[in-house]
Amino acid sequence: MTAKGLRLFPGCAADGAGAEYGRSTVAVLDALGVAVRVLADWNCCGATGARHEDRELAVRLSARNLALAAGEGCDLLVNCAACYNNLAWSRQYLAEHPQTWPAPPGAARPEAATVLHLLAVLTGEPMLERLAKKIARPLAGMRLACYYGCLLVRPGGYTHVDDAENPRRLDDLLRLCGADTVDWSFKTDCCGGSASMTDNPVAVELMARLFDSCLQQDVTALVTACPLCHVNLDAWQEKVGALLGREVSLPIYYFTELVALAMDLPGVDKWLSGHLTDARLTPRKCR
């Protein structure tokens, strides 16, 4: 983990569709003694659309957040995979095209703030050792498919994951928490992203491939680190089931919810009650 201070970039989903992710993130960090404050006066990073509409506008949206963190001498901690990809990409773009953000003389450059994904911070060796001592309710009996999605791992040039094709950090973290994780080939495939709203049949077909693989692996649940992936996989299971010709009812968890559960932190039941697909803590499978 960085020796500099951290500012948490919550992103637009933290108080909306991904509220459970935002709350469980703060709870886990607090329980592990990680001092993090939310970045003051943050703005939307551009989500999944801005970069394709206006590249320099998208860079500047993220650059402002990076500049705010750099101005405080801090790095930026991000839990949303889409926000992480945008901010990390913008930081690299700014390093290569500094004229895009003409900072006043003496002001901190946006590139001075490193962009860190929450998963990378929680899987650093010192943090894993700290977490291991706090496991109070191991996730025994849970057989999980860890879903990284595409925005967290690609391209590897600026996302800095352990392996862009076969990442293991999430698997290792949840195994430490007592769960079993499956080795599956769809862990970095796209779920359809925002196409679930613009071209739903295509997105549902992509999701069906993921769920079909989970059915074959006989998993208890699917785990993600992205609010957009979560809402897609949580919300469209009825349509996926119709496409596959069988009922699909698989809990979709944010990884922070399961880490909080393993540490027996308060609030987990409340977070899970906000999911669309039944995610109550009883062994359940796709049928």
N, C-alpha and C positions, 0 to 999 in steps of 0.2 A: 504493500500500500504506500502511496505517496507520503513523503515527509511533510509536505505542505498541508495546509488546512483544506477542508472540503466544503463545497457549497452544493447542495442538492438541487438539481434541476428537475422539478416535478412534472413538467409537461402538462398539456391540456387535459389528459385523461385522468390525472390523479384525483380530481374531484368530480369526475364524471363517470364514464363507462369503466374506467380502471380504478375506481375509488378503493376497492379492496386491495389492490396492488400497492397503491400509495400508502394506505394505513399500515399494511403489514410490513412494508419496507421500513417505515419509521420505527415501528415496534421492534423489529429485528435489530436494526442498527443501535437503537437505544439499549436493548438487552445485552448487546455485545460491547457496549461501552464506546461506540464510535461517535464522536462528537461531530455532528453535522447540522448546519443551519440551512434552511431553504434560501436559495438565491433571491435576494431582494429585487423587486421590480422586473422579474423575468418576463419574457415574451415568448409567444409561440415560435417554434423553430422552423415552421413551414410545413410540418406534417409530411405526408407522402406526395403531395401535389406540387408544391412550390418549385422544386428543383426542375421539374419538367416544363413549367410555364415560364419561369424567368430565373435563370441561373444566378445572376448577380444579386437579385433581390433575395433569393433563398440563402445565399452566402451571408448577406448582411443581416438577415433575421437571426441566424445563428451567431454571427460575429458579435452582435450586441450582447448576447448572453455570455459569450466567452470573454468579452472585454470587461463586463461587470465582475466576473470571477477573477480575472487577471488583475483588475484594479484593487482587489482585496488581497492579492497575493495568494489566491487559492486555486485549486483545481476543481473541475466540474464533475460531480457524480451524477450519473443518469441511470434510471432503471428501465425506461421505455426503449425497446430495440430500435424503433423508428427514429426517435429523438437522438439516440446514441449515434446512429448511422449518419443523420444529418449534421450533427455537431462535429463528429470526427471528420467527416468529409469536408466540411467547411473549414475546419482548422487546417487541414492539409492544403486546401485550395488557397487559403490566405497566405500560407507560407510560400506558396509558389507565385501568388499574384498579390503582393502586399498593397498595391495601389487600390485594390478593391475596398480597403478600409483605411482611409487616410487619417490615422490617429493623430491628435494634437501632439506637439513636441513634449516629450517627457511622460506622456501617458503610456500605460501598459498596453502592449500589443495583444490582440485576442489570442494569438498563437502561444502566448506565455502560459495559458491555462491548458493543462492536459485534460482530455476527456476520458473518464473512466466509467465503464459499465459496472453496475452493482455486482453482477456475477463475478467479475474479475476481482473486485475488492473482497468479496466474501470467500473466495477460494484461494487467496494468498495464504502461504504457509502459516504465518502467525495467527491469522484469523481462523483458519481451520482448527488450529490447536485450541484457540479460545472457545470455539463453538463445541468442540468435542467434550469439553468439560461441562457444558451447559445442557447436554442432551438429557432430558428428564422423561421423555415419552417417545421412545424409538418408534419409527414408522414400520414396525414389524408387520408382515403380511401384505404390504403394499407392493404391487408389481407395476412399475411406472414406465411409461414411454416419455423420455425427455425430448421435448420439441423445441429446438433452437430457432427454427424459422430461417428466413433468408437475410433479413436486415441486420441481425446480430453478428453474422459471421462473414458476410461478403460485401465488398471484396476484401481479402485479407490484408491488402496494402495499408489500409488505415483503420481497420477494425481491431487488429491485433488480438485475434483469438488464438487459442492453443492449436487448433487445426480447423481450417475452413471447411474441409470435407467431412471430417469425423471428430467434431469437438467432444470433449469429455468432461469439462468443468462441471456442468450441471449434474451429470451422472455421478461424478465423484462426490459432490456436495450432498446429494440425496442418499447415496450409499452410506456416507458418514452419519446421516440422520437415521439410519436403520432400514431404509427401503431397499428393495431389489429393483434394478433398472434393466430394461431389455436393450439388446443391440439390434437396432433396426435401421434400414437404409433410407428412411424418409425424414430423418431428424432435421435436415436443413432444407427440405423442399418447401416451396411457397404454398400458403394456404389460400391464396387469392387476394389477400390484402384488401385494399379499398375497392377492388373489383366486385366484392360482394354486394356493393351498392350500385355499381354502374353496369355490371355484366354478371348478374347473379348465377346463371346456369354454369358459366365457366368456373367461377369461384367454387360453387358446390361440387363440381366435378373434381377440382383439385383437392378439396377437403375430403371427398369420398375416397381418394387414394390413400390419404393418411389414415382415415378411420378403418378402411379395409385392412391395412397393415396391422393396426392395433387389434382388430378382431383376430387376425391370424396369430398374433403374439399373446392373446388372452390376457391383456393388461387390465389392471384395476382402474387406472386413471391416466390421463395425459397431462403433462406439466409444461408450462411455458413461461417465458420471461418478456412477453410482449402484450400490451393491452389490445392491440388490433388483432393479433392472432387469437387471443383469448376470446374476444367477443365473437369472432367468426366461428371458432370451434364450439363455443358454448351455445350460440344462437341458432345455428343452421342444422342441427342434428336430425330434425324431422325430415328435412329435404334430403339430407345425405342418406338417411334410412330408406326413403322412397327410391332413391337412385340405386342403392345397393340391394333393395328387395328384402330388407330385414330391419327389425327395430334396432335403433342405436340410442343408447342412453349411457354416455360415458362422462364421468366427472372431469372437469377441466380445472386444474389448479394453477394459481401463480406459485412459483417456487418459494416465494417468501412466506406464503400461507403455510406450506408444509414445514419449512424451517421453524416458523413460529410454533407450529403444532409440536414438533419434536422438542422444542424448548419449553413446552407447556405454558406458553404466554397467554394472557387473557385476550379475548376479542376474536379468536379464530371462528367460533360458532357463528358469531354475528357476521363476519366477513363472508363465510360460506353461504349464509342465508341469502346473500345478494346475487348469487349465481343463478343463471337461467335453467341450466340442467342440474338436477338434484346432485349436490356434492356433499351430502351429509356423511359423517365419518363412520360409515359401515361398509364392509367389503361389497362392492358392486361391480359389475362388468357390463360391457356390451353384450347383448343377447342376440 
